[in-house]
Amino acid sequence: MITNDRSNPVRYKLPVDAHAAQRNRLSAWLNDQIDEAHRFGCAPAFLGPTGTGKTFALLTLRDTRPSVYVDWLEFLADIRTFYRMQTEDSSCFDPVQWARSYSGHLLLDDVGCERDLSGHDVEVFDKVVRSRVAQCTPLSFTTNLSVDAIAHRYGEPVMSRLGRMCHFIEMAGVDRRLERT
């Protein structure tokens, strides 16, 4: 069931042995969630602790829908490089402009792992979210942050926009990478 109620995300626990057979089960479950979310105009956002299958789910989404996958830390590094290279006649690739104008499903992995909490990195996420909402283009992301921590870090206005455009799925359980060893 779809809920945009940020205090009550849908819960899903990925089994420890989540490979071939489990991937198919996750894909089927995820496609059902996505189809239901699309009926309500939402895209999935995966929340939860490390190793619970958030990136696995995001990559499954990438494999089943037309989309582009972006590692959040690499994206922020590209932005820093772009602004260092910026000159008056620079025709360099602007990552923020690209994220704003990309019309497909944008998949951001590991949002919330920024190191610059004083402003720039947080502001970039705000710009991306605002532009995706304004253009009615889908945005999915993974984060280790809780819904309340997202609101605290990025602010209530960003959380309000995310609440309108995202279907929150909490990936529960323990770090499955540690359980395999």
N, C-alpha and C positions, 0 to 999 in steps of 0.2 A: 504494500500500500504506500502510495506517495504521500509524503508529508514535508512541508516546508517549515514545520514547527521546529525551530532550531533547538528546542529543549528536548525533543523526542526524535532523534535520528533513527532511521532503519538500522537494525543490527545484522551483521553477517559475520560468521566465523569461518575462515578459510582453513581447511584441514591441513595438517602438517605435511602429508604426502601429496601436496597439490601439484601434480604434474599432469601427464597426458589425460587420464580419465577425469581428474578433478578439474582440469582446465576446461574441458567440455561442459562439465556441470556448472562451473562458474560462468562460462560464456552464456549458457542458456539462462541462468538466473539473472545475469547482468543485462542481457538483451531484454528480458521481461521488464526489469526495472527501468531500463532506458526507454523502452516503448511506452511504458506507463508515464514516465517523467515527461516525455515529449508531448503526450496528450495534454499535460498541464503546462507546457512551455518551459520545462526545466531540464537541466543537465546534471549528472551525478557529481558529487563532491565526496571524496573518500577521506574520512578522518580516523585517527587511531594511533596507537603506539607503534614503535618500530617493529618491523618484521611480521606484521599481521596481514600482508597481502595487498596493500594499497597500490603500490606501483604495478604489481601483477595484474590487478583489476584494471588499472589505467591502460596498460599495454594490451590487455584483452579488448578493451574498448577501442583502442587504436586499430587493432587487427580486424574488428568487425564493423567499423564505421569510417567513412571518409573523415580524416582528421589529421592534425599535425601534433607530434609529441615534442615538448620543450622541457628540458631540465632547467629548473628555476635558477639554480646557482650559476650555471653556464650562461643563461640568458642575462643575468645581472652582470656577469663578467664581460659579456659582449657589449652591454650598454656602457660600462666604464671605459672600455676600449674605444667605442664610438665617440664618446665625449672627449676623450684625450686627443683623438685624431681630428676633431672638429676644427675646421678653419673656415674662412669666409667663402672660399670656392670649393669646399669639400663636397664631394658627391658620394660619400660613404653610405653604406647600408645602415639605416636607423632602426634598431630592433623594436623600440617602443612604437614607432609609426607602423611598422609591419604588424605587430600584435594588435594594434587598433584597427587596421584595415583588412586583416585576413578574414575572409568571409566564412571559412569552414569552422569546424569544431576544434577549438584550441584546448590542448591538454597540457596543464602545467604540473610538473612533478616536484614535490617537496617544497611547497610554499610554506613560509614560516621559518625557514632555516637561514634567513638573512643575517648577516653579521653587523650591518649598519642599521641599528634600530632607531637612530637619531633622526632619520628623515628620508634620504634618497631612495633606499630600497623599498621602504614602506610606501612611499609616494608612487613608485613605479607600479606596484600592485594596484593601488587606488586608480591610477590612470588606465590600466588595462581593464579593470572591472567596470569602470565608468563607461569606457568606450564600447565594451562588449554589450552592456545593457542598452546603451543609446542606439546601437546598430541591430539589436535583437539577434546577436550571434552567440552560439553556445560556448560556454567555458566550463571545463571540468578541471579539478585539481586534486592533488593529494596533500595532506598535511599531518604532522604529528600533533598539531594544536587541537584543543577542544573548541567547540563553538564559542564558548565564553572567552577563551584565550584569543581567538581570531578577532572578536569584537574589541577586546582590550588592545591588541597590537595595532590593528588597522582602523579602528574607530567604528562607532555605531552606524554612520552613513554607509560605509562599505559593507558591513554585516547586513544591513537592511537590503542593500542591492543584491548581495549574495543569497539572502533568504528568498528573494523574489525569483532569482534565476537558477538556483541550485536545489537539488534533491540530496540532502545529507545522508550519507551511508557510513555508519560507524563500523569499521573493521575491528572486531573484537578478538581477544585471545592473547597468547604470549608470543614472544619472538620465535617464529617457526624456524628461523635460521639456526637458532641455538638448540632447538629440540632435535634437529637432524644429527647433530654431532654425537 
